[in-house]
Every structure is written in structure tokens, then in C-alpha cells.
Amino acid sequence: MKRVILTRLAWTLGILLGVSFVAFVLMRALPGDFAIAATGAQSVAPEVLEGIRRQLGLDRPLIEQYVIWLGKALTGDFGVSFVTRQPVAGTVFDRFIVTFQLALIAAIMSIVMGSITGLASARLRGATDWIVRMVNGVMLAVPNYIVATLIVLLVGLYFPQFAILGYTPFLSDPVGNIAGLLLPALALSLAVSVTVSENIRAAVLEVANQDFVMVARAKGLRRGAVLRDYLIRNALTPVVTATGLKVAALLGGSILVETIFAIPGMGQYLYESINSRDYPVIQAIILLTAAIVVLVNMLVDIAYARIDARVRL
């Protein structure tokens, strides 16, 4: 297992290097740059634009810019924001804490809802199965930003006493912080819970017909023991895959949800930075997001070995 982890870590470094280079190139391939976005005018003297680019180092060859940025990034220095003139690392970390809270609550909600509905659909069948699958189909077809917009409109209309926009820091008011993130987390978690639910349903139905489950039932084991030790445990492998990938995707899906609920998270910051062509911020957020996705995938592989002894061997 140690060898597997070390190998995955080595692959992680290569993946992050490739992601950083592709993002670096693609951002500068978009029309316009920070010099044009900063002036905010169509008719600006070329000398003014060149002066801004020279000051920020944007007049250098692309490869040279990337090598300089990469050398500083390896030491933990992601540069200074073009817009705020503040160090990028500290600002992105503060925003990441907010997004991490939102994604964590959304992940817990999606796993709980998906597990309950998936098990109910697989074990109860009949009308329950039909209702769960119909609701899952609807939730899967509706994007999370539409769900978020509907939540804001409905809660604002029928429950005006609840504050649905904005963010309360955890240290100043822990209860208010969690309560303020429940609605945006719900909007973010519904599509993920559908994936968890459908995968659990399919996996449980497949494992339920295996010989070892029938033997366990024939031995007279209690239904709870059969469900816990035989059905769920052996059905978890495909579920862990889908859940791990979807939980990692929560970070990307938070961009529009954070914007709708006015949450100062990493997703909203990325959206603002792309509009203003704030390259250092964009690079740092993309690299951090890629690192989290790769880390989640590695944790999924480790979870395989803990769940299924065949994978460990």
C-alpha cells in the first residue's frame, strides 16, 4: 500500500505540472488581458497598455513567464493579485476555507440523502422505487444554479424572516455560519445525491443476488447483519468511485451557487478573477482545485483497499 501511495504521489506532481501549464497557456489565449481590462476603455493609447504589461511582466515570452511563475509557486509564492495588489496565497486560502465549508456540508448532505433513498429504492421496491427514481430523474435534469435560484426566490417570498444571502464567519457565530450554508449546500448537493442514490441502488440489487448473500440468509442471520456485513460492504466499491468523483466536482459546481447566494468563496473569486483577467489568482485557484481532485482520487483508491480485501491483495 505504501508503494501505491508513493506512486500516486509521483503521478500527482506530474498531473499538477501539466494542469498548471495548460491553464497558464489557455488563460493567455483568451481575447484581451489585464491591461485592457484594467483600463476599461476601448480607445487606449498602445503606449499605456505596453507600460502596464511591462510593469506586470506580461510583455515577456510565454514560456519565460511560466518558468518564473512556476519557480515562485514551488516555494509557496503565487504572486500578487493584479487587482487587489495583495498576496494571492493568503487571499485564496481565506476563500478556500469558505468553499471547503460549503462543499463539506454539501457532501455530507448528498451522501446521507443518496444512501437513504438508494437503499430504500433497492430494498422496498414497488412504489418507493418508482417515486425515488422519478425524483432522481428530475433532480438530475435540473442544474444546480436553477435550484439555487428557486431556493432564493421561494425562501425569500414565503420566509422573509430568514437571511438567505451573505456569509457569517464561523469564529464569530458558529451556529449562524452553518445555518447560512445549509440552503446553498442543499442546492449543491441534490445532483450529487442522485448519483449516489442510483449507484447504491444498482450495486445493492446486483450484490443481493450473489451466492454469499443467499448463504448468509439461509444460515438465519438477522436482516440487519446481512444488510450491513454482506450487502452494503460488498456494494460499496462502485459507489465509492462515483461518490469520490462527484464530491470532488462540488468545488467546481460551487461557482454559480456561491455567486447566487453572495458567498465569498473560492468559486465566486474565480469568476471575478476571470472577468478581470487576474492571472495569478486564476492560476492559484486552478492548481489548488486540481490538487484537491487528485487527492480525492487517491483517497478513493485507498478506500478500495480498506473495503475490498481483493484490491488490497
C-alpha positions in Angstrom: 0.0 0.0 0.0 2.9 2.4 0.7 4.3 1.8 -2.7 0.9 2.5 -4.3 0.6 5.8 -2.3 4.1 6.9 -3.3 3.4 6.1 -6.9 0.2 8.1 -6.9 2.0 11.0 -5.3 4.6 10.9 -8.0 1.8 10.9 -10.6 0.2 13.8 -8.8 3.2 16.0 -9.2 3.2 15.3 -13.0 -0.6 15.9 -13.2 -0.4 19.2 -11.4 2.5 20.4 -13.5 0.5 19.6 -16.7 -2.6 21.3 -15.3 -0.7 24.4 -14.4 0.9 24.7 -17.8 -2.3 24.1 -19.7 -4.2 26.6 -17.6 -1.4 29.1 -17.9 -1.5 28.9 -21.7 -5.2 28.8 -22.1 -5.8 31.9 -19.9 -3.5 33.9 -22.1 -5.0 32.6 -25.2 -8.3 34.3 -24.4 -9.0 37.7 -26.1 -7.7 40.6 -24.1 -5.5 40.7 -21.0 -5.4 42.5 -17.6 -4.0 45.7 -19.2 -7.1 46.0 -21.4 -9.5 45.0 -18.6 -7.8 47.5 -16.1 -8.2 50.5 -18.4 -11.9 49.7 -19.1 -11.8 51.7 -22.3 -11.8 50.7 -26.0 -9.6 53.5 -27.2 -6.4 53.5 -25.1 -3.0 54.5 -26.3 -0.8 51.5 -27.1 1.9 53.0 -25.0 -0.3 52.9 -21.9 -1.1 49.2 -22.5 2.5 48.3 -23.1 3.5 50.2 -19.9 1.0 48.2 -17.8 2.1 44.9 -19.4 5.8 45.7 -18.8 5.1 46.5 -15.2 3.4 43.2 -14.7 5.8 41.1 -16.7 3.2 40.3 -19.4 5.5 41.5 -22.2 7.9 38.6 -21.7 7.7 35.4 -23.8 5.0 33.0 -22.5 7.4 30.2 -21.6 9.6 32.6 -19.6 6.5 33.9 -17.7 5.6 30.3 -16.9 9.0 29.3 -15.7 9.2 32.4 -13.4 5.7 31.7 -12.0 6.5 28.0 -11.5 9.7 28.7 -9.7 7.9 31.0 -7.2 5.0 28.6 -6.9 7.3 25.8 -5.8 8.3 28.0 -2.8 4.7 28.8 -2.0 4.7 32.2 -3.6 1.8 32.5 -6.1 2.5 36.2 -6.7 0.4 39.3 -6.1 -3.1 39.9 -7.4 -3.2 42.3 -10.3 -6.5 43.8 -9.0 -6.0 44.0 -5.2 -2.2 44.0 -5.1 -2.4 41.6 -2.2 -0.5 38.3 -1.9 -2.5 35.6 -3.7 -1.8 32.7 -1.3 -3.4 34.3 1.7 -6.4 35.6 -0.1 -7.1 32.3 -1.9 -6.7 30.3 1.3 -9.3 32.5 3.1 -11.7 32.0 0.2 -10.9 28.2 0.1 -11.9 27.9 3.8 -15.4 29.2 2.9 -15.7 26.9 -0.2 -14.5 24.0 1.8 -17.2 24.5 4.5 -19.8 24.7 1.8 -18.5 21.6 -0.1 -18.2 19.6 3.1 -21.8 20.3 4.2 -23.0 19.6 0.7 -21.0 16.3 0.6 -22.5 15.1 3.9 -26.0 16.0 2.8 -25.6 14.3 -0.6 -24.2 11.1 0.9 -26.9 10.9 3.6 -29.7 11.6 1.2 -28.3 9.4 -1.5 -27.7 6.5 0.8 -31.2 6.6 2.3 -33.0 6.9 -1.0 -30.8 4.4 -2.7 -31.2 1.7 0.0 -35.0 2.4 0.2 -35.3 2.1 -3.6 -33.4 -1.2 -3.7 -34.9 -2.9 -0.6 -38.5 -1.7 -0.6 -39.0 -1.7 -4.4 -42.6 -1.1 -5.7 -44.0 2.4 -5.3 -41.0 3.5 -3.3 -38.6 2.5 -6.1 -40.8 4.3 -8.7 -41.0 7.5 -6.7 -37.3 7.6 -5.9 -36.3 7.1 -9.5 -38.7 9.7 -10.7 -37.5 12.3 -8.3 -33.9 11.4 -9.1 -34.6 11.9 -12.8 -36.0 15.3 -12.2 -33.1 16.4 -9.9 -30.5 15.1 -12.4 -32.1 17.1 -15.2 -32.2 20.4 -13.3 -28.9 22.3 -13.0 -27.8 23.4 -9.5 -27.8 27.1 -10.4 -31.6 26.8 -11.2 -32.2 25.0 -8.0 -30.3 27.7 -6.1 -32.3 30.5 -7.8 -35.6 28.8 -7.0 -34.5 28.4 -3.3 -33.6 32.1 -3.1 -36.9 33.1 -4.6 -39.1 30.7 -2.7 -37.5 31.2 0.7 -37.3 35.0 0.2 -41.0 35.1 -0.8 -42.5 32.8 1.9 -40.0 33.0 4.7 -38.6 36.6 4.6 -37.5 36.3 8.2 -34.6 34.0 7.2 -31.4 35.6 5.9 -30.5 33.6 2.8 -27.8 35.8 1.2 -24.4 36.5 2.6 -21.9 34.7 4.8 -21.3 34.6 8.5 -17.7 33.7 9.6 -17.5 30.6 11.7 -15.5 32.1 14.5 -17.9 35.0 15.0 -21.0 32.8 15.0 -20.7 29.1 14.5 -24.4 28.4 14.5 -25.1 31.2 12.1 -22.3 30.1 9.9 -23.7 26.5 9.5 -27.3 27.7 9.2 -26.3 30.2 6.5 -24.7 27.5 4.4 -27.5 24.9 4.6 -29.6 26.3 1.7 -26.7 26.7 -0.7 -25.3 23.3 0.3 -28.7 21.8 -0.4 -28.7 23.3 -3.9 -25.2 22.0 -4.5 -25.9 18.5 -3.1 -29.1 17.5 -4.9 -27.4 16.4 -8.2 -24.7 14.6 -6.3 -27.2 12.8 -4.1 -28.9 11.5 -7.2 -25.7 9.9 -8.4 -25.1 8.3 -5.0 -28.6 7.1 -4.8 -28.6 5.5 -8.3 -25.2 3.8 -7.8 -26.2 2.4 -4.4 -29.5 1.1 -5.8 -27.8 -0.6 -8.7 -24.9 -2.0 -6.5 -27.3 -3.4 -3.8 -29.6 -5.0 -6.4 -26.6 -6.7 -8.0 -25.0 -7.9 -4.8 -28.4 -9.1 -3.4 -28.4 -11.9 -6.0 -24.9 -13.2 -5.2 -24.4 -16.6 -3.7 -22.8 -15.5 -0.5 -25.8 -13.3 0.4 -28.2 -16.2 -0.2 -26.0 -18.4 2.0 -26.0 -15.7 4.8 -29.8 -15.6 4.6 -30.0 -19.4 4.6 -27.9 -19.5 7.8 -30.6 -17.5 9.5 -28.6 -14.3 10.1 -30.6 -11.2 11.0 -31.6 -8.9 8.2 -29.6 -6.1 9.7 -26.4 -8.2 9.8 -27.0 -9.4 6.2 -27.5 -5.8 5.0 -24.6 -4.3 6.9 -21.9 -7.1 6.6 -22.8 -8.6 3.2 -24.9 -6.3 1.1 -23.6 -2.8 1.8 -19.9 -3.7 2.3 -19.7 -5.5 -1.0 -21.7 -2.9 -2.8 -19.5 0.0 -1.7 -16.7 -0.3 -4.3 -18.6 1.2 -7.3 -20.4 3.6 -5.0 -17.1 4.9 -3.6 -15.9 5.7 -7.2 -18.9 7.7 -8.2 -19.2 9.4 -4.8 -15.5 10.4 -4.8 -15.6 11.9 -8.2 -18.8 13.8 -7.5 -17.6 15.1 -4.2 -14.5 16.5 -5.9 -16.7 18.1 -8.5 -18.6 20.0 -5.8 -15.7 22.6 -5.8 -16.4 23.4 -9.5 -20.1 23.4 -9.1 -19.9 26.0 -6.3 -19.0 28.9 -8.6 -22.6 29.7 -9.6 -24.1 28.7 -6.3 -21.7 31.0 -4.4 -22.5 33.8 -6.8 -26.3 33.4 -6.4 -26.1 33.2 -2.5 -23.4 36.0 -2.3 -21.0 33.7 -0.5 -17.4 35.0 -0.7 -15.9 31.6 -1.6 -13.2 30.4 -4.0 -15.7 29.8 -6.8 -17.0 33.4 -6.7 -13.4 34.7 -6.5 -12.5 32.6 -9.6 -15.5 34.1 -11.5 -14.5 37.6 -10.7 -10.8 36.9 -11.5 -11.6 35.5 -14.9 -13.6 38.6 -15.8 -10.8 40.9 -14.7 -8.0 38.6 -16.2 -6.3 38.4 -12.8 -3.9 35.7 -13.9 -2.1 35.0 -10.6 -5.4 34.3 -8.8 -6.7 32.1 -11.6 -3.5 30.1 -11.6 -3.6 29.5 -7.9 -7.2 28.5 -7.7 -6.9 26.1 -10.7 -3.8 24.5 -9.2 -5.5 24.2 -5.7 -8.6 22.7 -7.2 -6.6 20.2 -9.3 -4.7 19.2 -6.2 -7.9 18.5 -4.3 -9.4 16.4 -7.1 -6.2 14.3 -7.4 -6.1 13.9 -3.6 -9.7 12.8 -3.5 -9.0 10.2 -6.2 -6.0 8.9 -4.2 -8.2 8.6 -1.1 -10.8 6.7 -3.2 -8.0 4.2 -4.2 -7.1 3.8 -0.5 -10.7 3.3 0.4 -10.9 0.5 -2.1 -8.2 -1.4 -0.3 -9.9 -0.9 3.1 -13.3 -2.0 1.8 -12.4 -4.9 -0.5 -9.6 -7.3 0.5 -9.2 -8.4 -3.1 -8.0 -5.0 -4.1 -5.6 -4.9 -1.1 -4.1 -8.2 -2.2 
